[in-house]
Amino acid sequence: MKNPYLLVLILLVSISSLAQNIQFKKFNSLELDNERYLKIYVPPSYETDSTKLYPLTIVLDAEYLFDVYVGNSILFANKEKAPEQIIIGINQNYYNERYEDCSYLKENSLPTQQGEAFYRFIRSELLEYADENYRISPFKTIVGNTLTANFINYFLVEEYPGFNAFININPYYAMDIPAMLQNKIEQNIDENIYYYLCNGKYNVEKWRNTINTTNDLLTNSENPNFNYKFDKFDNSTKTASIGQSIPSALAFIFDLYSAISKDEFEKNIKHLSPPDAIAYLENKYVEIDYLFGSNLKIRERDIFAIEPIILDKENGDYLKNFGEMINNLYKESPIGDYYIGRYYETGKKLKLALKYYKSGYMKLPEGDPNADGYYENIERVLRKRDGTYIE
């Protein structure tokens, strides 16, 4: 590194920027009859885009998990692998509150009176506070570790789950929780549920065996709305597994948000007809907007991902539809006009083809290196019109 001081400066600026977006709040809970301390991360774009909604994540054991989750969420958002999120962390380790908060009865695995109060604090007070004070999208995630990871399952097994995604890091499952989970996922779930679970040799035998048993039950689920991922970190440690599990869970939960991957194309798109491929792309972004409130325009790389289907199937009959979709999204781009021009050229409607090729050419900035190549489309159509074009 030629300038180590520059690296230090960049790191300090990044840390300072992150700190500026984290708020600390003392929350007076009626359900718990005491004050609880929260950490709240709000993305920088929140103040600059008043129309944007944000998925909400609740992080238990915030002293240990909050910063790791926030750091990964920023990285994933910057890489367009996940939407920006509003993240609320609950501190539970000042006076070992986590043991009362997440306590349960051994005879039926249900929360104790104090556990029920903590449940209501999250379900009623905290979620209501977030909805009233922030622009929250419908998508909500909850994160827990060991004992708190067991607790988050109470939000799933109820009739109407309070969250869409559950990140269970090395959970200390109560005895009846695996059966409760199995019963729940055998029911008809109205919306997609994302369930992440991890385990490793670092867990003591009791918890390791329970997690493996639960994994066996969940793996056999045939409910199409139950999306499940299991990670086994046998060469890790319990502490290191936290840093491994959170990015793995984010990649799994927000896979829909990411650009079309090779696997997604091969599995879901490759064999579609042109109109179905266009509809798939449009529906993907409608769902992204509904769940995550991101106002995300269809990415150009996703447009190019389905291009081979539009070009190669059904004699290019859907090039016009494809071009019109692009023009609606990227009015200043010549790409949409190119596809419409190609559609008319293929159909031997040379006057219309020339119109759109010229329109696209006019959108290219002066000095664009692609200008000469694009102008060849115009010259080709002119030669076809004059009868001087040779294949």
C-alpha atoms as one frame of an Amber mdcrd trajectory, in Angstrom:
protein
   0.000   0.000   0.000   1.681   3.205  -1.160  -0.181   5.459   1.275  -1.192
   3.710   4.515  -2.398   7.017   5.961  -4.970   7.303   3.158  -6.319   3.841
   4.029  -6.630   4.821   7.677  -8.423   8.025   6.678 -10.891   6.105   4.475
 -11.623   3.664   7.307 -12.142   6.493   9.791 -14.492   8.330   7.420 -16.477
   5.097   6.810 -16.785   4.393  10.538 -17.783   7.997  11.216 -20.403   7.881
   8.439 -21.859   4.649   9.849 -21.961   6.097  13.363 -23.855   9.151  12.135
 -26.673   6.907  10.902 -27.076   5.006  14.181 -29.383   6.422  16.817 -29.576
   5.347  20.443 -32.999   5.405  22.065 -34.305   4.758  25.543 -37.716   3.148
  25.042 -40.263   3.188  27.849 -42.138  -0.119  27.539 -45.560  -0.488  29.107
 -45.536  -4.226  28.427 -42.226  -4.738  30.238 -42.861  -1.990  32.783 -39.308
  -0.714  32.367 -37.011   1.102  29.975 -35.151  -0.712  27.228 -32.221   0.538
  25.192 -32.384   0.381  21.402 -29.937   0.920  18.579 -31.530   2.152  15.352
 -29.813   2.274  11.973 -31.394   4.461   9.287 -29.819   4.434   5.777 -28.467
   7.764   4.454 -30.947   7.740   1.564 -33.850   7.964   4.013 -33.641  11.779
   4.131 -33.062  12.267   0.409 -35.858  10.097  -1.007 -39.179  10.703   0.712
 -41.032   8.155  -1.461 -38.894   5.161  -0.604 -39.971   2.454   1.848 -37.537
   0.241   3.760 -37.676  -3.344   5.012 -37.430  -3.567   8.799 -35.100  -5.869
  10.718 -35.301  -6.471  14.471 -32.025  -7.713  15.970 -32.003  -9.347  19.414
 -28.774  -9.531  21.433 -27.907  -6.190  19.859 -24.646  -5.843  21.773 -23.250
  -8.744  19.757 -25.301  -8.940  16.560 -26.310  -5.384  15.656 -23.041  -4.048
  14.250 -22.348  -7.267  12.338 -25.801  -7.184  10.766 -25.660  -3.464   9.941
 -22.213  -3.762   8.373 -23.314  -6.634   6.160 -26.572  -4.910   5.226 -24.638
  -1.854   4.022 -22.275  -4.023   1.982 -25.146  -5.970   0.390 -27.076  -2.773
  -0.394 -24.020  -1.145  -1.978 -23.533  -4.233  -4.152 -27.277  -4.309  -5.033
 -27.624  -7.722  -3.420 -30.220  -6.538  -0.886 -32.341  -3.440  -0.312 -31.355
  -0.840   2.240 -32.945  -1.641   5.599 -34.014   0.094   8.772 -32.542  -1.960
  11.594 -33.577  -1.856  15.252 -31.426  -3.651  17.786 -32.578  -4.502  21.325
 -29.865  -4.500  23.977 -30.365  -7.469  26.291 -27.062  -8.000  28.003 -26.587
  -5.107  30.426 -28.111  -7.113  33.257 -28.548 -10.452  31.438 -32.077  -9.457
  30.447 -32.006 -12.007  27.637 -32.557 -14.854  30.124 -35.833 -13.390  31.394
 -36.845 -11.961  28.022 -36.526 -15.312  26.273 -37.377 -17.699  29.087 -39.824
 -20.544  28.494 -41.660 -23.216  30.454 -40.014 -26.623  30.276 -43.321 -28.480
  30.405 -44.698 -26.997  27.149 -41.855 -24.888  25.661 -44.043 -21.770  25.672
 -42.796 -18.406  26.955 -42.996 -17.639  30.671 -44.962 -14.622  31.863 -41.869
 -12.445  31.402 -41.248 -14.033  27.987 -44.813 -13.236  26.937 -44.305  -9.626
  28.007 -41.150  -9.405  25.879 -43.048 -10.956  22.982 -45.770  -8.300  23.274
 -43.123  -5.595  23.574 -41.761  -6.570  20.148 -45.044  -7.474  18.459 -47.127
  -4.553  19.708 -44.898  -1.749  20.886 -41.741  -2.015  18.790 -43.338  -2.841
  15.441 -45.952  -0.141  16.024 -43.213   2.353  16.897 -41.354   1.516  13.672
 -44.507   1.833  11.540 -45.415   5.188  13.096 -41.972   6.748  12.901 -40.407
   5.327   9.738 -41.420   4.461   6.202 -41.540   0.687   6.551 -42.203  -1.781
   3.718 -44.221  -4.979   4.329 -41.061  -7.117   4.616 -39.758  -7.744   8.143
 -36.854  -9.847   9.428 -35.914 -10.907  12.950 -32.493 -12.150  14.076 -31.444
 -14.117  17.154 -28.504 -16.105  18.517 -28.628 -19.223  20.756 -31.362 -18.494
  23.359 -32.736 -15.463  21.503 -32.724 -17.536  18.282 -35.126 -19.953  19.964
 -37.349 -17.061  20.989 -37.830 -15.638  17.488 -39.660 -18.837  16.497 -42.660
 -17.843  18.622 -43.374 -15.194  15.982 -43.447 -17.874  13.297 -45.579 -20.560
  14.927 -48.455 -18.205  15.705 -51.440 -18.022  13.344 -50.236 -14.891  11.562
 -46.426 -14.715  11.617 -45.156 -11.321  12.680 -42.158 -11.517  10.351 -41.308
 -12.706   6.847 -37.743 -13.857   7.554 -36.135 -15.585  10.523 -32.368 -15.792
  11.042 -31.648 -18.517  13.601 -27.972 -18.536  14.580 -27.125 -21.675  16.603
 -30.550 -21.768  18.304 -31.028 -23.370  21.709 -34.374 -24.871  20.742 -36.905
 -25.565  23.465 -37.993 -29.213  23.436 -41.262 -28.746  21.541 -40.164 -26.044
  19.082 -39.074 -28.465  16.301 -42.520 -30.106  16.328 -44.213 -26.687  16.423
 -42.205 -25.630  13.386 -43.090 -28.803  11.515 -46.795 -28.314  12.241 -46.607
 -24.712  11.118 -44.951 -25.341   7.772 -47.394 -28.131   6.977 -50.168 -25.527
   7.068 -51.089 -23.208   4.224 -48.934 -20.111   4.664 -50.335 -17.118   2.764
 -46.983 -15.421   2.107 -43.416 -16.563   1.585 -41.495 -17.328   4.762 -37.680
 -17.353   4.735 -36.054 -19.464   7.423 -32.303 -19.560   7.965 -30.618 -22.002
  10.352 -26.981 -22.814  11.137 -25.090 -25.343  13.235 -21.564 -26.628  13.781
 -19.336 -28.913  15.823 -18.662 -26.000  18.179 -22.168 -26.451  19.628 -22.431
 -28.847  22.549 -23.943 -32.215  21.664 -27.390 -31.456  23.098 -27.964 -28.357
  20.946 -26.158 -29.763  17.929 -28.417 -32.825  17.868 -31.584 -30.770  18.316
 -30.616 -28.440  15.484 -29.822 -31.401  13.214 -33.185 -32.992  14.045 -34.925
 -29.724  13.226 -33.010 -29.476   9.974 -34.234 -32.949   8.989 -37.835 -31.912
   9.653 -37.567 -28.632   7.751 -35.675 -30.100   4.806 -38.590 -32.421   4.081
 -41.091 -29.575   3.873 -43.191 -29.559   0.709 -44.787 -26.171   1.392 -43.866
 -23.961  -1.611 -44.143 -20.824   0.536 -41.583 -22.059   3.059 -38.087 -21.166
   1.875 -35.329 -22.778   3.874 -31.533 -22.669   4.078 -29.233 -24.585   6.416
 -25.518 -23.934   6.931 -23.089 -26.223   8.709 -19.901 -24.526   9.908 -17.934
 -27.510  11.215 -14.540 -25.845  10.752 -15.568 -22.679  12.546 -16.149 -21.444
  16.101 -19.349 -20.261  17.700 -18.194 -16.633  17.573 -16.934 -16.854  13.989
 -20.174 -18.509  12.882 -22.026 -15.261  13.611 -19.938 -13.454  11.016 -20.445
 -16.322   8.560 -24.159 -16.856   9.058 -25.404 -13.272   8.669 -24.093 -12.671
   5.115 -25.195 -16.176   4.110 -28.680 -15.464   5.464 -28.856 -12.083   3.706
 -27.900 -13.638   0.374 -30.620 -16.273   0.847 -33.400 -13.994   2.087 -32.875
 -11.222  -0.458 -32.098 -13.395  -3.458 -35.165 -11.986  -5.236 -33.709  -8.477
  -4.982 -30.442  -9.382  -6.704 -29.938  -9.141 -10.436 -30.720 -12.284 -12.414
 -28.008 -14.835 -11.720 -26.904 -17.663 -13.983 -28.742 -20.118 -11.726 -31.952
 -18.061 -11.820 -31.776 -17.833 -15.602 -31.180 -21.569 -16.022 -33.884 -22.545
 -13.536 -36.654 -20.010 -14.193 -36.131 -18.211 -17.493 -34.181 -20.228 -20.049
 -37.143 -22.212 -21.385 -39.685 -19.355 -21.394 -41.222 -17.864 -24.498 -40.404
 -14.187 -25.246 -43.675 -12.807 -23.773 -43.282 -14.991 -20.685 -39.654 -13.882
 -20.257 -40.710 -10.224 -20.432 -43.547 -10.906 -17.968 -41.145 -12.734 -15.617
 -38.827  -9.725 -15.577 -41.640  -7.253 -14.995 -43.193  -9.396 -12.234 -39.812
  -9.765 -10.514 -39.549  -6.009 -10.118 -43.196  -5.561  -9.152 -42.601  -8.024
  -6.305 -39.356  -6.281  -5.327 -41.198  -2.970  -5.162 -44.084  -4.448  -3.141
 -41.971  -6.310  -0.591 -39.029  -3.965  -0.211 -40.449  -0.598  -1.291 -37.292
   0.119  -3.215 -38.674   1.941  -6.295 -36.081  -0.082  -8.176 -36.042   0.306
 -11.921 -35.403  -2.855 -13.944 -31.624  -3.143 -14.149 -30.059  -2.955 -17.584
 -28.118  -6.163 -16.896 -31.441  -7.969 -16.284 -32.757  -6.623 -19.572 -29.707
  -8.018 -21.334 -30.122 -11.309 -19.460 -33.365 -12.085 -21.318 -32.192 -10.599
 -24.616 -31.189 -13.973 -26.156 -34.722 -15.294 -25.666 -36.255 -12.251 -27.372
 -33.820 -12.456 -30.291 -33.726 -16.208 -30.847 -37.325 -17.321 -30.319 -40.502
 -16.736 -32.343 -38.670 -14.944 -35.193 -38.131 -11.798 -33.169 -41.865 -11.070
 -33.000 -41.472  -9.556 -29.521 -38.575  -7.209 -30.257 -41.039  -4.295 -30.398
 -42.513  -5.129 -26.978 -38.993  -5.490 -25.599 -37.900  -2.160 -27.027 -40.991
  -0.351 -25.728 -40.369  -1.729 -22.239 -36.793  -0.424 -22.348 -37.903   2.984
 -23.640 -40.357   3.291 -20.755 -37.541   2.580 -18.289 -34.585   4.314 -19.932
 -35.900   7.134 -22.109 -32.417   8.528 -22.766 -30.966   5.184 -23.857 -30.755
   4.225 -27.549 -31.210   0.528 -26.734 -35.020   0.509 -26.848 -35.088   2.296
 -30.219 -32.535  -0.189 -31.536 -34.759  -3.177 -30.737 -37.873  -1.523 -32.191
 -35.877  -0.611 -35.310 -34.677  -4.185 -35.572 -38.263  -5.429 -35.259 -39.399
  -3.265 -38.189 -36.296  -4.086 -40.231 -36.966  -7.815 -39.790 -40.533  -7.220
 -40.984 -39.234  -5.246 -43.991 -40.913  -2.037 -42.801 -37.839  -0.023 -43.651
 -39.318   3.446 -43.203 -40.262   2.709 -39.593 -36.960   0.915 -38.986 -35.079
   3.990 -40.213 -37.156   6.230 -37.942 -36.249   4.296 -34.786 -32.604   3.754
 -35.690 -32.249   7.510 -36.260 -34.046   8.210 -32.968 -31.628   5.956 -31.117
 -28.618   7.474 -32.853 -29.683  10.974 -31.787 -29.667   9.868 -28.135 -25.969
   8.982 -28.234 -23.786  11.679 -26.672 -21.202  13.375 -28.856 -18.001  11.382
 -29.006 -19.637   8.119 -27.900 -17.375   5.243 -29.051 -20.475   3.242 -30.060
 -21.750   5.926 -32.435 -20.106   4.541 -35.611 -21.313   1.024 -34.905 -24.850
   2.258 -34.255 -24.876   4.357 -37.434 -24.210   1.204 -39.441 -27.853   0.235
 -38.723 -29.012   3.383 -40.492 -26.694   2.826 -43.447 -27.809  -0.793 -43.798
 -31.498   0.168 -43.933 -30.778   2.927 -46.445 -29.028   0.418 -48.700 -31.941
  -1.991 -48.336 -34.351   0.774 -49.259 -32.288   1.690 -52.335 -31.820  -1.940
 -53.342 -28.014  -1.828 -52.996 -27.704  -3.951 -49.859 -25.870  -7.291 -50.237
 -26.291  -9.952 -47.550
